[in-house]
Amino acid sequence: MSFLELFRIEFLKVKRSKIVPLIFIAPLLVVASGVANLHSYFTPDYTNAWAAMFIQSALVYAYYLLPFSMIVVCVMLAGRETGNNGILKMLALPVDRYTLSIAKFCVLLFYLFMEMVVFLGVFIIAGLIATKSTGITEILPMMYLLKWSVGLFLTMLPSVAAMWTITVLFSKPLLSIGLNLLLVIPSILVANTPLWIAYPYCYSGYLVSCSLHDFTTGNDSAAFQLFPFLPCAVLIFILVFAVAVTRFGKKEMR
């Protein structure tokens, strides 16, 4: 069975689950609250309204709501196999468990991508309503929004890999959720220390914090530096992803 066939099967397994409604909840909550908080301060001559709304919305979203939603998605994906001994049925087929694990992770990344698309779409709609209602004529900075949205997606990859690894290692949903939440909660504190570079759970939040710094100082991408972040993030991603792939289904094969 090819990888594409496995990916299609894994996607069909969760196609009718509650994951799709779930990925709408966090963007709707954070965008509605973020734009509403700033809306009352807008005047027709307000400048950089889009950047202010984006940072206000993305700050809490990147640190907490996006990771929280991905934790739930991880558990829901894993639950499709642990329920009714589904993993044993899959492993009984002529399917490589490493390939199966990679296919599941790719489905997880697909939902991460979809949530980012939802976030961007909801934000643009809410932002257009806010600017029109206050008479702001500032042009929609699509490239700015795309740049930071893609940055959020990419910086979430090591974190999502770590979440998936914990979900694979600890088959009990409450345990995996608890451990992941325990790692997400202090992320905003770690982001303000030199240890942030080795803590993937704070990467996306740190990126937004850097955009806030750039916004307040008037610089352009001065706070967030790719080096040494990129090598460290890639290494962490490879390590935790390798653990997830090698450990997936190993307990059930004993």
Salt bridges, closest charged atoms under 4 A:
GLU10 OE2 - LYS13 NZ 2.96
GLU10 OE1 - LYS104 NZ 2.63
GLU81 OE2 - LYS13 NZ 2.46
GLU81 OE2 - LYS104 NZ 2.85
ASP214 OD1 - HIS213 ND1 3.80
ASP220 OD1 - LYS147 NZ 3.85
